[in-house]
Amino acid sequence: MANEPYQPISCALHEAFQYAVMRRSLLDLCWRDEDNREHRARALPIDVLTHDEAEFLELELRDGTRQHIRLDQLLKVIVVQGGEHLLG
């Protein structure tokens, strides 16, 4: 999947991710990696980044490590406090 061209997300969803970063909203996420394996995590969004012609959500996982997830690989995103579904 990572080798496939990036599929842009909607501006509204991009703004929702930026707002979650600003509010430091804990997120429950589900995504597929480049091997098409599904992952789930609860993480704090740190930043929305652009590189290699794609957009990424930088997350801090519970163990303190940071991870970048390509936005078009996200399957489901829920704001933990309040239960707002950003995606899925």
CNS distance restraints for C-alpha pairs under 8 A (distance, minus, plus):
assign (resid   1 and name CA) (resid  33 and name CA) 6.95 0.50 0.50
assign (resid   1 and name CA) (resid  34 and name CA) 4.56 0.50 0.50
assign (resid   1 and name CA) (resid  35 and name CA) 6.84 0.50 0.50
assign (resid   1 and name CA) (resid  36 and name CA) 6.67 0.50 0.50
assign (resid   1 and name CA) (resid  73 and name CA) 7.85 0.50 0.50
assign (resid   2 and name CA) (resid  33 and name CA) 7.41 0.50 0.50
assign (resid   2 and name CA) (resid  34 and name CA) 4.84 0.50 0.50
assign (resid   3 and name CA) (resid  34 and name CA) 7.49 0.50 0.50
assign (resid   6 and name CA) (resid  53 and name CA) 7.22 0.50 0.50
assign (resid   6 and name CA) (resid  54 and name CA) 5.58 0.50 0.50
assign (resid   6 and name CA) (resid  72 and name CA) 6.76 0.50 0.50
assign (resid   7 and name CA) (resid  72 and name CA) 5.88 0.50 0.50
assign (resid   8 and name CA) (resid  54 and name CA) 7.78 0.50 0.50
assign (resid   8 and name CA) (resid  55 and name CA) 7.89 0.50 0.50
assign (resid   8 and name CA) (resid  72 and name CA) 6.79 0.50 0.50
assign (resid   9 and name CA) (resid  13 and name CA) 6.67 0.50 0.50
assign (resid   9 and name CA) (resid  14 and name CA) 6.75 0.50 0.50
assign (resid   9 and name CA) (resid  71 and name CA) 7.14 0.50 0.50
assign (resid   9 and name CA) (resid  72 and name CA) 6.55 0.50 0.50
assign (resid  10 and name CA) (resid  14 and name CA) 6.29 0.50 0.50
assign (resid  11 and name CA) (resid  15 and name CA) 6.12 0.50 0.50
assign (resid  12 and name CA) (resid  16 and name CA) 6.20 0.50 0.50
assign (resid  13 and name CA) (resid  17 and name CA) 6.36 0.50 0.50
assign (resid  13 and name CA) (resid  86 and name CA) 6.94 0.50 0.50
assign (resid  13 and name CA) (resid  87 and name CA) 7.80 0.50 0.50
assign (resid  14 and name CA) (resid  18 and name CA) 6.39 0.50 0.50
assign (resid  15 and name CA) (resid  19 and name CA) 6.07 0.50 0.50
assign (resid  16 and name CA) (resid  20 and name CA) 6.17 0.50 0.50
assign (resid  16 and name CA) (resid  86 and name CA) 6.95 0.50 0.50
assign (resid  17 and name CA) (resid  21 and name CA) 6.31 0.50 0.50
assign (resid  17 and name CA) (resid  45 and name CA) 7.92 0.50 0.50
assign (resid  17 and name CA) (resid  48 and name CA) 7.13 0.50 0.50
assign (resid  17 and name CA) (resid  57 and name CA) 7.80 0.50 0.50
assign (resid  17 and name CA) (resid  86 and name CA) 8.00 0.50 0.50
assign (resid  18 and name CA) (resid  22 and name CA) 6.30 0.50 0.50
assign (resid  18 and name CA) (resid  47 and name CA) 7.17 0.50 0.50
assign (resid  18 and name CA) (resid  48 and name CA) 6.39 0.50 0.50
assign (resid  19 and name CA) (resid  23 and name CA) 6.08 0.50 0.50
assign (resid  20 and name CA) (resid  24 and name CA) 5.77 0.50 0.50
assign (resid  20 and name CA) (resid  25 and name CA) 5.07 0.50 0.50
assign (resid  20 and name CA) (resid  26 and name CA) 7.95 0.50 0.50
assign (resid  20 and name CA) (resid  45 and name CA) 6.77 0.50 0.50
assign (resid  21 and name CA) (resid  25 and name CA) 6.58 0.50 0.50
assign (resid  21 and name CA) (resid  44 and name CA) 7.79 0.50 0.50
assign (resid  21 and name CA) (resid  45 and name CA) 5.14 0.50 0.50
assign (resid  21 and name CA) (resid  46 and name CA) 5.58 0.50 0.50
assign (resid  21 and name CA) (resid  47 and name CA) 5.99 0.50 0.50
assign (resid  21 and name CA) (resid  48 and name CA) 7.83 0.50 0.50
assign (resid  24 and name CA) (resid  44 and name CA) 6.53 0.50 0.50
assign (resid  24 and name CA) (resid  45 and name CA) 6.61 0.50 0.50
assign (resid  24 and name CA) (resid  46 and name CA) 7.60 0.50 0.50
assign (resid  25 and name CA) (resid  44 and name CA) 6.44 0.50 0.50
assign (resid  25 and name CA) (resid  45 and name CA) 7.05 0.50 0.50
assign (resid  25 and name CA) (resid  79 and name CA) 6.42 0.50 0.50
assign (resid  25 and name CA) (resid  80 and name CA) 7.35 0.50 0.50
assign (resid  25 and name CA) (resid  81 and name CA) 7.47 0.50 0.50
assign (resid  26 and name CA) (resid  42 and name CA) 6.97 0.50 0.50
assign (resid  26 and name CA) (resid  43 and name CA) 5.77 0.50 0.50
assign (resid  26 and name CA) (resid  44 and name CA) 4.78 0.50 0.50
assign (resid  26 and name CA) (resid  45 and name CA) 7.02 0.50 0.50
assign (resid  26 and name CA) (resid  79 and name CA) 6.08 0.50 0.50
assign (resid  26 and name CA) (resid  80 and name CA) 5.62 0.50 0.50
assign (resid  26 and name CA) (resid  81 and name CA) 7.27 0.50 0.50
assign (resid  27 and name CA) (resid  42 and name CA) 5.54 0.50 0.50
assign (resid  27 and name CA) (resid  43 and name CA) 5.42 0.50 0.50
assign (resid  27 and name CA) (resid  44 and name CA) 6.15 0.50 0.50
assign (resid  27 and name CA) (resid  45 and name CA) 7.26 0.50 0.50
assign (resid  27 and name CA) (resid  77 and name CA) 6.54 0.50 0.50
assign (resid  27 and name CA) (resid  78 and name CA) 5.59 0.50 0.50
assign (resid  27 and name CA) (resid  79 and name CA) 4.67 0.50 0.50
assign (resid  27 and name CA) (resid  80 and name CA) 5.39 0.50 0.50
assign (resid  28 and name CA) (resid  40 and name CA) 7.37 0.50 0.50
assign (resid  28 and name CA) (resid  41 and name CA) 5.87 0.50 0.50
assign (resid  28 and name CA) (resid  42 and name CA) 4.44 0.50 0.50
assign (resid  28 and name CA) (resid  43 and name CA) 6.59 0.50 0.50
assign (resid  28 and name CA) (resid  76 and name CA) 7.90 0.50 0.50
assign (resid  28 and name CA) (resid  77 and name CA) 5.70 0.50 0.50
assign (resid  28 and name CA) (resid  78 and name CA) 5.15 0.50 0.50
assign (resid  28 and name CA) (resid  79 and name CA) 6.44 0.50 0.50
assign (resid  28 and name CA) (resid  80 and name CA) 6.30 0.50 0.50
assign (resid  29 and name CA) (resid  40 and name CA) 5.54 0.50 0.50
assign (resid  29 and name CA) (resid  41 and name CA) 5.43 0.50 0.50
assign (resid  29 and name CA) (resid  42 and name CA) 6.23 0.50 0.50
assign (resid  29 and name CA) (resid  43 and name CA) 7.60 0.50 0.50
assign (resid  29 and name CA) (resid  74 and name CA) 7.38 0.50 0.50
assign (resid  29 and name CA) (resid  75 and name CA) 7.63 0.50 0.50
assign (resid  29 and name CA) (resid  76 and name CA) 5.59 0.50 0.50
assign (resid  29 and name CA) (resid  77 and name CA) 4.57 0.50 0.50
assign (resid  29 and name CA) (resid  78 and name CA) 6.57 0.50 0.50
assign (resid  30 and name CA) (resid  38 and name CA) 6.93 0.50 0.50
assign (resid  30 and name CA) (resid  39 and name CA) 5.55 0.50 0.50
assign (resid  30 and name CA) (resid  40 and name CA) 4.45 0.50 0.50
assign (resid  30 and name CA) (resid  41 and name CA) 6.74 0.50 0.50
assign (resid  30 and name CA) (resid  74 and name CA) 6.11 0.50 0.50
assign (resid  30 and name CA) (resid  75 and name CA) 5.40 0.50 0.50
assign (resid  30 and name CA) (resid  76 and name CA) 4.98 0.50 0.50
assign (resid  30 and name CA) (resid  77 and name CA) 6.53 0.50 0.50
assign (resid  31 and name CA) (resid  38 and name CA) 5.61 0.50 0.50
assign (resid  31 and name CA) (resid  39 and name CA) 5.41 0.50 0.50
assign (resid  31 and name CA) (resid  40 and name CA) 6.68 0.50 0.50
assign (resid  31 and name CA) (resid  69 and name CA) 7.92 0.50 0.50
assign (resid  31 and name CA) (resid  73 and name CA) 5.48 0.50 0.50
assign (resid  31 and name CA) (resid  74 and name CA) 4.26 0.50 0.50
assign (resid  31 and name CA) (resid  75 and name CA) 4.98 0.50 0.50
assign (resid  31 and name CA) (resid  76 and name CA) 6.90 0.50 0.50
assign (resid  32 and name CA) (resid  36 and name CA) 5.23 0.50 0.50
assign (resid  32 and name CA) (resid  37 and name CA) 5.25 0.50 0.50
assign (resid  32 and name CA) (resid  38 and name CA) 4.44 0.50 0.50
assign (resid  32 and name CA) (resid  39 and name CA) 6.16 0.50 0.50
assign (resid  32 and name CA) (resid  73 and name CA) 5.51 0.50 0.50
assign (resid  32 and name CA) (resid  74 and name CA) 6.70 0.50 0.50
assign (resid  32 and name CA) (resid  75 and name CA) 7.30 0.50 0.50
assign (resid  33 and name CA) (resid  37 and name CA) 5.45 0.50 0.50
assign (resid  33 and name CA) (resid  38 and name CA) 6.60 0.50 0.50
assign (resid  33 and name CA) (resid  39 and name CA) 7.51 0.50 0.50
assign (resid  33 and name CA) (resid  73 and name CA) 7.03 0.50 0.50
assign (resid  41 and name CA) (resid  61 and name CA) 7.38 0.50 0.50
assign (resid  42 and name CA) (resid  61 and name CA) 6.77 0.50 0.50
assign (resid  42 and name CA) (resid  62 and name CA) 7.09 0.50 0.50
assign (resid  43 and name CA) (resid  59 and name CA) 5.96 0.50 0.50
assign (resid  43 and name CA) (resid  60 and name CA) 5.56 0.50 0.50
assign (resid  43 and name CA) (resid  61 and name CA) 4.69 0.50 0.50
assign (resid  43 and name CA) (resid  62 and name CA) 6.29 0.50 0.50
assign (resid  44 and name CA) (resid  59 and name CA) 5.51 0.50 0.50
assign (resid  44 and name CA) (resid  60 and name CA) 5.15 0.50 0.50
assign (resid  44 and name CA) (resid  61 and name CA) 6.63 0.50 0.50
assign (resid  45 and name CA) (resid  57 and name CA) 6.87 0.50 0.50
assign (resid  45 and name CA) (resid  58 and name CA) 5.99 0.50 0.50
assign (resid  45 and name CA) (resid  59 and name CA) 4.52 0.50 0.50
assign (resid  45 and name CA) (resid  60 and name CA) 6.41 0.50 0.50
assign (resid  46 and name CA) (resid  57 and name CA) 7.52 0.50 0.50
assign (resid  46 and name CA) (resid  58 and name CA) 5.34 0.50 0.50
assign (resid  46 and name CA) (resid  59 and name CA) 5.36 0.50 0.50
assign (resid  46 and name CA) (resid  60 and name CA) 6.62 0.50 0.50
assign (resid  47 and name CA) (resid  57 and name CA) 6.00 0.50 0.50
assign (resid  47 and name CA) (resid  58 and name CA) 5.11 0.50 0.50
assign (resid  47 and name CA) (resid  59 and name CA) 7.33 0.50 0.50
assign (resid  48 and name CA) (resid  55 and name CA) 7.01 0.50 0.50
assign (resid  48 and name CA) (resid  56 and name CA) 5.70 0.50 0.50
assign (resid  48 and name CA) (resid  57 and name CA) 4.71 0.50 0.50
assign (resid  48 and name CA) (resid  58 and name CA) 6.15 0.50 0.50
assign (resid  49 and name CA) (resid  55 and name CA) 5.58 0.50 0.50
assign (resid  49 and name CA) (resid  56 and name CA) 5.08 0.50 0.50
assign (resid  49 and name CA) (resid  57 and name CA) 6.34 0.50 0.50
assign (resid  49 and name CA) (resid  58 and name CA) 7.15 0.50 0.50
assign (resid  50 and name CA) (resid  54 and name CA) 5.61 0.50 0.50
assign (resid  50 and name CA) (resid  55 and name CA) 4.39 0.50 0.50
assign (resid  50 and name CA) (resid  56 and name CA) 6.16 0.50 0.50
assign (resid  51 and name CA) (resid  55 and name CA) 6.50 0.50 0.50
assign (resid  51 and name CA) (resid  56 and name CA) 7.82 0.50 0.50
assign (resid  54 and name CA) (resid  70 and name CA) 6.97 0.50 0.50
assign (resid  54 and name CA) (resid  71 and name CA) 7.98 0.50 0.50
assign (resid  55 and name CA) (resid  70 and name CA) 5.83 0.50 0.50
assign (resid  55 and name CA) (resid  71 and name CA) 5.81 0.50 0.50
assign (resid  56 and name CA) (resid  68 and name CA) 5.83 0.50 0.50
assign (resid  56 and name CA) (resid  69 and name CA) 5.22 0.50 0.50
assign (resid  56 and name CA) (resid  70 and name CA) 4.27 0.50 0.50
assign (resid  56 and name CA) (resid  71 and name CA) 5.21 0.50 0.50
assign (resid  57 and name CA) (resid  68 and name CA) 5.54 0.50 0.50
assign (resid  57 and name CA) (resid  69 and name CA) 5.29 0.50 0.50
assign (resid  57 and name CA) (resid  70 and name CA) 6.43 0.50 0.50
assign (resid  57 and name CA) (resid  71 and name CA) 6.32 0.50 0.50
assign (resid  58 and name CA) (resid  66 and name CA) 6.79 0.50 0.50
assign (resid  58 and name CA) (resid  67 and name CA) 5.68 0.50 0.50
assign (resid  58 and name CA) (resid  68 and name CA) 4.49 0.50 0.50
assign (resid  58 and name CA) (resid  69 and name CA) 6.60 0.50 0.50
assign (resid  59 and name CA) (resid  66 and name CA) 5.45 0.50 0.50
assign (resid  59 and name CA) (resid  67 and name CA) 5.24 0.50 0.50
assign (resid  59 and name CA) (resid  68 and name CA) 6.30 0.50 0.50
assign (resid  59 and name CA) (resid  69 and name CA) 7.87 0.50 0.50
assign (resid  60 and name CA) (resid  64 and name CA) 5.80 0.50 0.50
assign (resid  60 and name CA) (resid  65 and name CA) 5.70 0.50 0.50
assign (resid  60 and name CA) (resid  66 and name CA) 4.53 0.50 0.50
assign (resid  60 and name CA) (resid  67 and name CA) 6.55 0.50 0.50
assign (resid  61 and name CA) (resid  65 and name CA) 5.48 0.50 0.50
assign (resid  61 and name CA) (resid  66 and name CA) 6.14 0.50 0.50
assign (resid  61 and name CA) (resid  67 and name CA) 7.40 0.50 0.50
assign (resid  69 and name CA) (resid  73 and name CA) 7.01 0.50 0.50
assign (resid  69 and name CA) (resid  74 and name CA) 7.46 0.50 0.50
assign (resid  70 and name CA) (resid  74 and name CA) 7.14 0.50 0.50
assign (resid  74 and name CA) (resid  87 and name CA) 7.88 0.50 0.50
assign (resid  75 and name CA) (resid  87 and name CA) 6.82 0.50 0.50
assign (resid  75 and name CA) (resid  88 and name CA) 6.00 0.50 0.50
assign (resid  76 and name CA) (resid  85 and name CA) 7.76 0.50 0.50
assign (resid  76 and name CA) (resid  86 and name CA) 7.50 0.50 0.50
assign (resid  76 and name CA) (resid  87 and name CA) 4.90 0.50 0.50
assign (resid  76 and name CA) (resid  88 and name CA) 4.37 0.50 0.50
assign (resid  77 and name CA) (resid  85 and name CA) 6.02 0.50 0.50
assign (resid  77 and name CA) (resid  86 and name CA) 5.35 0.50 0.50
assign (resid  77 and name CA) (resid  87 and name CA) 4.93 0.50 0.50
assign (resid  77 and name CA) (resid  88 and name CA) 6.56 0.50 0.50
assign (resid  78 and name CA) (resid  83 and name CA) 5.94 0.50 0.50
assign (resid  78 and name CA) (resid  84 and name CA) 5.57 0.50 0.50
assign (resid  78 and name CA) (resid  85 and name CA) 4.44 0.50 0.50
assign (resid  78 and name CA) (resid  86 and name CA) 5.75 0.50 0.50
assign (resid  78 and name CA) (resid  87 and name CA) 7.02 0.50 0.50
assign (resid  79 and name CA) (resid  83 and name CA) 5.22 0.50 0.50
assign (resid  79 and name CA) (resid  84 and name CA) 5.13 0.50 0.50
assign (resid  79 and name CA) (resid  85 and name CA) 6.42 0.50 0.50
assign (resid  79 and name CA) (resid  86 and name CA) 7.25 0.50 0.50
assign (resid  80 and name CA) (resid  84 and name CA) 7.51 0.50 0.50
